[in-house]
Amino acid sequence: MSTTLLPPHRLSRRGFIKGSAALGIGTAALGLAPAWANPWGQTSSYPKGVESGPDISLAIRRQSVPIAGQSARPITLNGTSPGPLIRLKEGQDVTLRVTNLLDEPTSIHWHGILLPPEMDGVPGVSFAGIMPGETFTYRFPLRQSGTYWYHSHSGLQEQIGHVGPLVIDAEQREPFRYDREHVLLLTDWSFEDPSTIFHNLKTGEGYYNFQERTLGDFIADVDRQGLASTWEARAMWGRMRMSSRDIADVTGATYTYLLNGHSPDDNWTALFRPGETQRLRVINGSAMSYFDVRIPGLEMTVVAADGQPVRPVPVEEFRIGVAETYDVLVTPKDDVAYTIFAESMDRSGFARGTLAPRLGMVAPLPERRRIADRGMEAMGAHEGMDHGSMAGMDHGSMAGMDHGSMAGMDHSNMGGMDHGSMTGMDHSNMGGMDHGSMTGMDHSSMAGMDHAQMDSTESATGTAMLPVGVAQPGSRLDQPGIGLDARERRVLVYQDLKAIAPWPDRRPPGRELELHLTGNMERYMWSFDGKKFSEVSGPIHFDKGERLRLILVNRTMMEHPIHLHGMWMELENGAGELIPRKHTLNVKPGERLSALITADAEGSWAFHCHLLYHMDAGMFRVVKVA
């Protein structure tokens, strides 16, 4: 599919073109747009309803709603779960009145939106939460456009349906064309209570993993790579007290994967006319699940990432991490149905819909793929990678990074952490954590933290960290991730993303801040630099207006979608002045990546892994800009 890329300068808005209300009267021949369309390609086909701004009211409650053919009691917003599509316009001053009809505190975080800190919706940071029976009014100006989403930031409410899509229409024409659009919100639903899921994760490593290796797998590995190599690999995983199939903490064993709130059997359908270009706004609003998205028989062109336009990238499949959004264009030419297939990264299930000319049409499901085994890619192995001195490392281009010797880091102090008491913790306000008291704490000393001598990564407690003797983290921006093979089909990688034009702040960074993503799978503890949130002494400090480089080093065997509130992260992916802006960065196992940040948002902001149970287990910090 060819995509016309317009110049990055602003273009005049055209007036709406009114078409006939009937679709069957040859509107194309008349040169008119159909009734559901206008020059912006908008449509209100999202199945859970649409609330348009700038003045919106939302009511949050628990209700009985059928999900996947069973009775459930999710959290609803204006009577639906997931919540309605909120549609706003760039340049508006919006007012969103949120009434809490639950019997516990709640909140809404407007994910990826730049706004005042007291409107960000994280209880205990710059916001008290919304108490039962209360109405809180969010007011803020919209200084951006694109595809985003909203969700609760109170306890584990996100897991029980407290999410919804958010679209901000551009003030000026966007740099691509399409005829109509569809919102695709991916979520993971469980009929188990989220506190039960969290308890199970803390008491049984691999509790939801029923795809462990078998004797047949062992024999097949021996045939392929020999007994010695196979035995060595199995012994290594045994020493780490991990399985090579620890791909996802929570799996299809308890999850039903939903597309716009519909299970795969529901066959939710998005309509098209052959020859039309469709904009699909894909949002991963799940609690814990990564998805691999494809539409067999159709090429997709990625035109936006995390709400920000990017130069078109033709792909056949893309992986979308938790909290990320991608906008893609597709142009079906034939009068046939296509399957929208979003397979969970661990291959334990999938969400599914249909793109079709008419309701009732169904396309075949693609062949399911087997679960992959974590191997050297999970341990940061790179042939020829230099692990010498970190001095003089060039972050402008991630290739050839020199990562220092990291072979003796002592994590023994983690052994005494007692998390057993977390089982009965009150999660109504971030698991009982008090964020409010952190306002004046000074943690600026982190800026000069020396990681050059962090050598060993093996904990005395049994850990998900990289073992001694394994090649250390490096750039993996050109790799699609576990279970995806670029030889089978073209898969989006971070290295493909390029902004439409350079961002305004082109200053070099004045300093670097390096954070290590750390964890212990056996005891289900997740943290930054070996400390969970309850153990840190204060916030991470950014100076107002400074330009800094944030370096993220994943010392674990799991993917982590890292989200910074209030500010963009400009991913250093080798695109020079066209590096892409993102609000959430997926950091693969054994990966080291960096992003530039302009600290232009004064106040206190959440910074965390967006895997819900990782955040609740301690992978959370506060960034203070002052």
N, C-alpha and C positions, 0 to 999 in steps of 0.2 A: 504494500500500500504506500502510495506517495503522499506525503504531508506537506502542505504549503506553509513555510515558516515566514512570518511577517517580520518586518524590521522591529527592533526592540523599542522604538520611540512610540509615544502615545498616539492613538488613532481616535478619530471622532466617533462617538456613539451614533448608531443609526436608530431611527424610530422603529417601534415595533410594527411588524407587518401582520395584519390580521388575515387569517385564512378562513376557509369554510369550515364549519363545525363538522361536516360529514367528510370522512376520509375517502369515500368511494366515488368522488365526482371528478376525478382527473385533475387534482390540484396542481400536480407537476406540469401538466400540459398547459394549464392556465397561467403558469408562472407564479403561483401563489404559494405561500408557506402553509402547511397544514395547521389545523386549529391548535394542536398541542405544542406548536413550535413558534419561535420568533427568531430574530437574527442571532440571538445568544444561545440558541439550542436548548433552552430550559424546558423541563417537563416536570410535572408533579406526580410521577408514576411510583414514587417510593411507597411501599405498601402500608407503612405505619402512619401515614399522614404527614402533612407539611404545616409548619408554623412559620409564617413570614413576618419579618421585622418591619419597623424598628422597635415595636412595642409588643412584647410576648409574655404570656403567663404560662407557667408550668406547675402542675400539681404532682407531687411524688407520693405514692402509696404502695402497699402490697395488695395484689389482687389475684384472683383465680383466673388463670389464662391457660389454654391448651398449648402445649409445646411438644412437638414430635409425637402427636397423637395421645399424649398423656396429660393429666391434670397437673398443673404446677402453680406455684404462688411466687412469681418473680416480683421485683420492684418495677412499677410502671411509671411512666411519665405521660400525663394526659391520657391515661387509660391504655397505653400500649407498651410493649416490651419486645425489642428495644424501643427507645423513645422515638418521637417524631423527628423528621428532618427539619432542622432549623435553618431557614434561608434568610440571609442578611445581605446587605450591599456595602461594599467598600465606600468609606467616606461618611457613613451614617454614625450618629451617636445612638447607641442601642440601649434599651431598657428591657431587662429580663427579670420578671418577678417569679420567684421560686417559692412555693408553699410546701412545707414539710407536713405530710399527713401520716408519716410513719410514727412508730412509738420509740424511735431512737434518733439521734442527730444524723444529719445528712449534709451533702454539699454537692456542688457541681463545679468541676474544673473544665475550663474551655481550652482544650488541648491544642497547643501550638499558637494560641492567640496572644499577641502583644497587648498588654493591658496593665493598669495599675495593680500593684501587688495585693491590695486589699480586695480586688475583684477576681483574683486568680483561683480562689476556691479550695485552698489546702488548709484544713483545720489545724490550728496551732502554729502556723507559720506567720501569715499576716491576715488571718481570718479566723473567726471563732467557731465557724460551723453554723448550721441552721438547726435550731432546736425543734423538737416536736411541737407542732401547732403554729410555728412561726413562719413568716414570709420574709425572705431576704431579697432585696432588689439589687441586681447587678447593673451597673451603668458604666459604659466605657465607649470610647471612639474606636471605629474600625479603620486601621491603617494598613490593611492587607486584604488579599483576596485568595481564593483557592478552596481546596477540599480539606476539611478538618473533622473533628469529632468532639464530643463532650462525654464526661463520665463522672461518677462519684469519686471523691478522694477520701471517703470516710470508711475506715475498716476494710471489709471485704465485700462491700455492696456492689462493686463493679462486676463481681462474679455472678450476681443474681439479677442481671438485666438492667442495671442502672447505667446505661450507655445510650448514645444516639449519634446520628451524623449531623454535621454542621457544614454548610456551604456558604461561602461569601462570594457573591458575584462581583466581578471586576468593575471598577468605575469606568475603565476604558476597555476597548476590545482586546482580547487576549491574542497572543501570537500564533494561533492555530484556529482552524475552522471545523465545525461539526454540525450535524443536522438535529440530533437530539441526544439526550444524556440519560444515564441511569446511575443511581447510587447503589453500590454493592457493599454492605456492611457485614463483615465476617465476625462471628462471635463463637465462643465455646460455652455450652450450657451443661450443667450437671444437676441431676435430681438429688445429689448429696448436698448437705449444708456445707458452705465453704469452710466453716470452722472445723468440720469433720475432715475435709480434704487436707487442711493445714495440719491437723493433728496426725493424720496418717503419714504425711510427708516427713514429719519430725520423728515419728516412731518406727518407721520402716523404710529404709533406703530402697528405692526402686519399687515402692508399694504398688504403683499403677503400671508398672512395666511388665507386660505379659508376652513380650516378644524376645525373650532371652535366647541366647544361642543354644543349639542342640548338638547332640553327638554327630548328627549329619552335617551340620555346619563345620564342626571341627575336622571331620574327614575331608570335606570339600576343600578346606583351607590347606590341609596337608597335601592334597593332590595338586593344588595350585602353587603353593609356595614352599613346600617341604616341611618335614616334621620339626626341624630345629627352629626355623623362623616362627612357625605356628606356636610351638611350645613357649618360645621366648615372649611372644606377644601376649599369650594367655597369662603367663607368669607376671608380666608387668602389670596387667589390669588387676590381677589378684593382689599384688603388693599395694596398689592404690585403693583397694577395696571398692572398685568400681566395675561396671560392665561397659563393654564397648558399645552397647546398645542403650546407654543412658542418653537418649536423644532429647526426650521431653520428660519433665517431672510429672506432669499430669497428662493422661493419654485418653484415647477413645475407649479405654476400659470404663471410664466414668463420664466422659464428655460426649455430647451430641453436637456436631459442628453445624452451625446455622448460617444461612445467607439471608440477610434481611429478616431474621427471626424465623425462617422457615427451614425445616429439616430437609435432607436430601430427597426423602420420599414425597415431600410436598410439591416438588418441581416448580418452584417460583420461576416465573417467566417474564423476561423483558422483551418488548416487541420492537421490530425494526421493519423498514421497507428495503428490499434489495437495492443496493447502490448507495444507500444513506451511510454517512459516517456517524458512528455512535461514540459518544464520550462516556467511558465507564469510570466512575469515581470509586476506586477501591479503597476501603478503609479496614484495617485490622483492629477491631475494637474488642478483641478477645482478652481474657485474663492471662493466659499462659501459652497460647498456641501460635506457632509460626505456620504460614501456609505457602504452598507453591501453586501459583495460579497460571492456568493456561486455558485456551479455548481451541481444542483440536480442530484443525482446518482453517483457522484464521490467524493471520499475523497481527500482533498488537504493536502499536507505536507508543512508547512512553513519552508523555509530554509535560508531566509535572511530578514532582516528588515532594512529599510533605507540604503540599499546597503551593510550592514555588515552581514556576515554569522552567523547564529544561529543554535543551536542544533535542529534537526528536531522536529516539533510539528504537529502531525496529527490533522486536524480540518475539520469541515464541513462548517464553515462560519467564516469570519473575517470582522471586521469594519476597514475601512481605512480612517483616518482623512485627511483633506486637507494637501497636501504637503508630506504625508508619501508615502513610497514604500514598497511593500512586494513581495518577490519571493516565488512562490509555485510550487511544483511538483505534477503532476497528471499522472496517468497511465490508460487510458481508455482501457479496455480489449475487449469490444464488438464493432461490426461494426454498431454502431448507433450514432446519433447526441446527443449532450448535450448542454443545454443552459447555457451560461455564464451570470449570472444575478447579476447586481449591483443596488440594490434598495436604493434610497435616504433615509437617516435616518428618515426623517419626513414622508416617505411613499407617497409623492406627485408625484412620478415618478420613472423611472428607466432607466438605460442604459442596453443594451443587445447585445450579440453576440452569435455565435454558434461555438462549437468545434465539428468538423465532419470529417469523412473519405473522403467525397466528397463534392464539391460545390453543392449548391442547396438543401441540406438536412436541415431540420428544426426540432427542438425539442420543446415540449410544454413549455409554460411559467409557472413557479410555481404560486400557488395561492398568490395573493397580500395580504399583512398584513395590518391591520388597524393601524392608527397612535396611538402611546402610549400617555398616560398622564404623565406629570412630577408629581412626588410625593415626598415622603420623600427622595428618592435617590438624588433628585436635591438639597436637603437642607443639605446634609452631615450627614444624620441620620445614626447612627450605634448603635445597641443595645449594651449596656454595655461599650460604649466608655468613657474613662476617660478624662474629660476636666479640670483637675486640673492644677497645676503649670507646665510650660514648662521646668523647670529646669531638667537637666539630661535626656532629651529625646534622645533615641537611634535611630539614622537614618540608621544604618546599616540594620536593619530589620524594615520595616514600620509597622509591626503589633504591636499593643499595644501602639501606639504613644499617647503621652500626650500633648494635644494641647492648654492648657492654657485657661483662661477665656477670651472670646472675645465678651462679651455681651454689650458694650456701645460705640463702635467706632463712632466718630462724623464725619459725612460726610456733615454737613450742609454747609461747605464752597464750596461744589460743586454746590450749588443752583444758584449761580450767573454766571455760565459759559454760555457765549452766543455763540451758535454754528449756529445761524440762518444765519450768513453771509457766512457760508461754501458752501451754495448752488451754488454760481457762482464762486467758487474758481478755480484757474488754477491748474490742476492736472498734468501738464506735468513734474513737478519735485516734486514728493511726495506731491501733493496737495498744491503747493506753499510754502511748508516748506523749510527753508534754513538750511541744515544740516552742510554746510561747516564751519560755524562760531563756531561750537561746539568743534573744535579740542583741544583747550587748556583749556576747562572748567573743574573745579575740582568738582567731585561729589562723592568723596571717602567717604564722611560722611555717605553714605547709608549703608556702611558695618556694622555699629553699630546700625542701626535703631532698636528701641525696639517695637516689636509688641505684647508683652505679655499682654498689657492692652487694646488691641483694642476690645472693648466689643460690641458695637452696630453696626449693619451694615445697618441700615435703613437711607436712605437719605431723606432730606426734599423735594427732587424734584421728587420723584416717580422713583423707581430704580429696577434694576434686581438683587439687592443684597439680601443676606440671611436675613430674618426677625429676630427680637429679639425673643428669646425663642425657637428657633429651634436649634437642635444639630448642632455643628459647623464642619468645614471641617476635613476630615480624610482620611486615605488610602483607595483607592477603586481600587487598582491594580488587584484584583481578580474578578472584576465585568466587564461584557462585555459592559454595557451601556444601555441607555434607548431603549426600543423596542426589545431587544434581550433577549432570554430566554435560558439559558444553559441547561434546562431540555428538550427542543425540539431537539436541536442538539448541537454538540460540537462547541463552539465559542472560538476563540482566545482571550486571555486576556494578558495584559502586564506582568502579573506574570509568564506566560509561557515562556517568552523569556530568553534564556541563550546564552551567547557568546560561540564560539567554544573553546576559550582558554582565560586565563586572559589577560587583557590589560597591556602594558608595565609599565605604571605609577601606582604603587600600594601604593603610599604614602597616609596616611590619610589626610583629608582636614585640612588646617591650619586655615580656618575661614568659616563662614556661611553668606550667603546673602539671605534674605527672601523678596520676592516680592509678592504682592497681585494683583490678576487680578480683576479689578473693572469695573463697567459700569452702564449705565442708559438706559434701553430699551426705555422708554417713549420719551426721548430726543435724543436717539441714540448717546450716548457718550461712548467711550471705552478707557481704561487707565490702567496704572500700579500704584498702591498705590494711586488711586484717582486723578491722574494728567495725562491729555493727553499730548502728546509730545510737543505741543507748549507752555506748562506751566512749563516744567522742566528747571532747571538751568544749566544742563550740563550732560555729559555722566556718565554712571556707570563705575567705575574703577576696572580693574583687574590688579594685579601686574604680570609682565612678569615671567613666570615659576611657579607661585603659583598653589597650589592645593586647590580648594574651593568647597564648597557644595552650590548649588543653590536650594532654597526651593521655590516652586510655590504654592500659596494658591488661589484657585478659589473662590472668594466671589460672583460670579454671577450664574445665572440660565442657562447659556449657556456653551457649550463645546468651548474650545479654543486650537487650535494647535499652540504651541509656538515654534518658530524657532530661533536658534542662528546661526549666520553666522560665518564661519572661524574656529570653534572648535567643537569637539564632546561633547555631554552631555551623561554621563554614568548613565542610569536610575537605581536608587536604588530600585530594585523590589524584594529583598530577595534572589537573586541568588548568593550572596557571591562574590567570585572572578570572577564569570562569568556574572556579570551584563552587559546588552547589551548597545552598543553605538547607539545613535540616533541623528539625526540632527533636528528632530521635535518631540515634546512631546504633545500628546493629554491630556489635563487636563479637566476632567469631572466636571460638576457642583458640588459644595460642596466638591471638592477633594483637598487634600494636597499631593504633591509628591516632591521628591527631586532627584537631579542628581549631580554627581561629574564632575568637569571640570578641565582639565589641561590647564592653560592659556599660551599656547605655541605659540600663533600667534600674534605677535606685530602689533599694528595698531588699527584703528577704524572699528567697525563691527556693522551691524544692528542686532537688537534683537526685535522680534515683534510677534504678533498674525498673523497667515497666513490666516485668514479670511480677504479677501481683503478690505471689507468695514469697518471692525473693525480696521485694520491697518490705513486706511485712516482717520478714525474718531478719531485717537489718541493713539491706543494701539501699540506704537512704541517707542523704546529707542535706544540709541547708547551705545555700550560697547567699552571702550578704554583699550587696553592692552599696558602698558608702564612700 
